[in-house]
């Protein structure tokens, strides 16, 4: 027996200090097929969810934006196109392999001059206070060990008047839940095994969604992080939600 603090790793309880390492192993494993699997898992809907998030963010030309846990760069690419050559987007991710894939994708898309890349932990972002007009995190918060610390860190780097947008899998509405559970725990791991050669990582991803706070709980967490005018938008029957809050 030990009094060491524990954290959720899917349905498993692991030493808190080990969770980031375990998550890193998952994304090291799936990085090469991450984008393909996103398209297959969501039937392409993830592109619409991200477009909706970008429309809410609505950064203006010349502004500065940060995409946390940005992975292969879908949100960062959209932000970069919107802030234009006079603006700046920082793509941050704790995982070096995912960050490398993001840099390669954005470079291939011609997004070079207004994008920077930083390997960083969402819980302790290495940026000055009041640095960004907008911060986004897409499908990354559920993998963070201390979600409340991450929300506080993201708020800290926002400029006054800036907004945080959290795009994340959430808890679907009751009529959808049984079908969604069947898909998540039976189809998704098999798809991961077939396409990415990794059943275990996609079983973890399904479990991590179930352990993530639901819409109302995450809303309360954002308010505890001193974000204001917080609200959320359910997408696809609550399978995904976009939470939004401001720093004043």
C-alpha positions in Angstrom: 0.0 0.0 0.0 1.1 3.5 -0.7 -0.1 7.0 -0.1 1.2 8.2 -3.5 -1.4 10.3 -5.3 -3.1 8.5 -8.2 -4.6 9.7 -11.4 -6.9 8.2 -14.0 -5.4 6.6 -17.1 -8.5 5.6 -18.8 -10.2 3.2 -16.3 -6.9 2.4 -14.7 -5.5 4.2 -11.7 -1.8 5.0 -12.0 0.7 7.0 -9.9 0.0 10.7 -10.7 3.7 11.3 -11.6 3.5 8.5 -14.2 0.4 9.6 -16.1 2.1 12.0 -18.5 4.6 9.3 -19.4 1.8 6.8 -20.1 -0.1 9.3 -22.2 3.1 10.2 -24.1 3.5 6.5 -25.0 -0.1 6.4 -26.4 0.6 9.3 -28.7 4.0 8.2 -29.7 2.3 5.0 -30.9 -0.6 6.5 -32.8 1.1 9.6 -34.3 1.8 8.2 -37.7 -1.9 7.3 -38.3 -3.5 10.0 -36.0 -5.0 12.0 -38.8 -6.3 9.0 -40.7 -7.8 7.6 -37.6 -9.5 10.9 -36.8 -11.2 10.8 -40.2 -12.3 7.2 -39.8 -13.4 7.4 -36.1 -15.6 10.5 -36.7 -16.5 9.9 -40.3 -14.9 13.2 -41.0 -17.0 15.1 -38.5 -14.0 16.3 -36.6 -13.3 18.7 -39.4 -16.7 20.4 -38.8 -16.2 20.4 -35.0 -12.9 22.2 -35.5 -14.3 24.6 -38.0 -17.1 25.5 -35.5 -14.4 26.2 -32.9 -12.4 28.4 -35.2 -15.6 30.3 -36.1 -16.2 30.9 -32.4 -12.5 32.0 -31.9 -12.7 34.4 -34.8 -9.2 35.8 -34.4 -8.6 39.0 -36.3 -5.6 39.7 -38.6 -2.5 40.6 -36.6 -3.6 38.9 -33.4 -1.7 36.2 -31.5 -3.1 32.8 -30.8 -2.0 29.7 -28.9 -3.1 26.2 -29.7 -2.3 23.9 -26.7 -1.9 20.2 -27.2 -2.2 21.1 -30.8 -0.9 17.8 -32.1 -0.8 17.6 -35.9 -2.0 21.2 -36.2 -5.6 21.3 -37.6 -6.7 24.2 -35.3 -3.3 25.9 -35.5 -3.5 25.9 -39.3 -7.0 27.5 -39.2 -5.8 30.1 -36.7 -2.7 30.9 -38.8 -4.8 31.5 -41.9 -7.1 33.9 -40.0 -4.5 36.0 -38.2 -2.5 36.4 -41.4 1.0 37.4 -42.0 0.9 40.1 -39.4 -0.2 37.7 -36.7 1.4 34.8 -34.9 0.2 31.4 -33.9 2.1 29.1 -31.4 1.5 25.4 -31.7 2.3 23.8 -28.4 2.3 20.1 -27.4 4.0 18.1 -24.7 4.6 15.3 -27.2 7.6 15.8 -29.5 6.5 13.2 -32.0 3.1 14.8 -32.4 4.6 18.3 -32.6 7.0 17.2 -35.3 4.0 15.9 -37.4 2.2 19.2 -36.9 5.3 21.2 -38.0 5.6 19.0 -41.1 1.9 19.3 -42.0 1.8 23.1 -41.6 5.1 23.5 -43.5 3.7 21.4 -46.4 0.6 23.6 -46.3 2.8 26.8 -46.8 2.1 28.0 -43.2 5.6 29.0 -42.2 6.2 32.7 -41.4 3.5 33.2 -38.8 3.7 29.8 -36.9 6.0 28.8 -34.1 6.4 25.5 -32.3 7.0 24.9 -28.6 7.1 21.6 -26.7 5.2 22.5 -23.5 3.1 21.1 -20.7 -0.4 22.6 -20.6 -0.2 22.7 -16.8 2.7 25.1 -16.8 2.9 27.0 -20.1 6.2 28.8 -20.7 4.7 32.1 -21.9 4.4 35.4 -20.2 1.2 36.6 -18.7 -1.2 38.3 -21.1 0.4 37.0 -24.3 -2.4 35.8 -26.5 -5.7 37.1 -27.7 -7.0 33.5 -28.0 -6.1 30.1 -26.7 -7.5 26.8 -28.0 -7.2 23.2 -26.9 -8.7 20.5 -29.1 -9.1 17.0 -27.8 -6.3 17.4 -25.4 -7.6 18.4 -22.0 -8.8 14.9 -21.1 -5.2 13.7 -21.3 -3.9 16.3 -18.9 -3.1 15.1 -15.4 -4.2 18.2 -13.6 -7.0 19.7 -15.7 -7.7 22.6 -13.2 -4.0 23.6 -13.3 -4.1 23.6 -17.1 -7.2 25.8 -17.3 -5.5 28.2 -14.9 -2.3 28.2 -17.0 -4.2 28.9 -20.2 -6.2 31.7 -18.6 -2.9 33.3 -17.3 -1.4 33.6 -20.8 -4.6 35.2 -22.2 -4.7 38.9 -22.7 -7.5 40.8 -20.9 -10.6 40.4 -23.2 -9.1 37.2 -24.6 -11.0 33.9 -24.8 -10.3 30.2 -24.2 -12.0 27.6 -26.2 -12.0 23.9 -25.2 -13.0 21.4 -27.9 -13.4 18.0 -26.3 -15.3 14.8 -26.4 -18.1 15.0 -23.8 -21.1 13.1 -22.5 -23.7 12.4 -25.2 -27.4 13.0 -24.6 -29.2 9.9 -23.2 -30.8 8.6 -26.4 -27.4 8.4 -28.0 -25.4 6.9 -25.1 -26.0 3.2 -25.6 -25.0 3.3 -29.3 -22.0 5.5 -28.5 -20.8 3.2 -25.8 -21.1 0.2 -28.1 -19.1 2.0 -30.8 -16.5 3.3 -28.4 -15.7 0.1 -26.6 -16.1 -2.4 -29.4 -15.7 -0.8 -32.8 -13.0 1.8 -32.0 -10.4 -0.5 -30.5 -10.8 -2.9 -33.4 -10.4 0.0 -35.8 -7.3 1.0 -34.0 -5.9 -2.5 -34.3 -6.7 -2.7 -38.0 -5.5 0.7 -39.1 -3.0 1.8 -36.6 -1.8 -1.6 -35.3 -2.6 -0.5 -31.8 -5.8 -1.7 -30.1 -4.7 -0.8 -26.5 -4.1 2.9 -27.3 -7.6 3.3 -28.8 -9.1 1.5 -25.9 -7.4 4.1 -23.6 -8.8 6.9 -25.7 -12.3 5.6 -25.4 -11.9 5.1 -21.6 -10.4 8.6 -21.2 -13.5 10.1 -22.8 -15.7 8.4 -20.2 -13.5 9.7 -17.3 -13.5 13.3 -18.6 -15.7 15.8 -16.8 -19.2 16.2 -18.3 -20.4 19.5 -19.8 -21.6 21.0 -16.5 -18.6 19.9 -14.5 -16.1 21.3 -17.0 -18.1 24.6 -17.1 -17.7 24.8 -13.3 -14.0 24.1 -13.6 -13.6 27.0 -16.0 -15.4 29.3 -13.6 -13.1 28.1 -10.8 -10.2 29.1 -13.1 -11.6 32.7 -13.0 -12.8 32.6 -16.6 -16.0 34.6 -17.1 -19.1 34.5 -19.3 -18.5 30.7 -19.6 -20.8 28.6 -21.7 -20.7 25.5 -23.9 -22.1 24.3 -27.2 -23.1 20.7 -27.6 -22.2 19.2 -31.0 -23.4 15.9 -32.5 -25.8 15.3 -29.7 -23.2 16.0 -27.0 -20.6 13.6 -28.2 -18.4 16.7 -28.5 -18.7 20.0 -26.7 -17.0 23.4 -27.1 -16.6 25.3 -23.9 -15.8 29.0 -24.1 -14.7 31.5 -21.4 -13.2 34.9 -21.3 -10.5 36.7 -19.2 -11.5 40.2 -18.2 
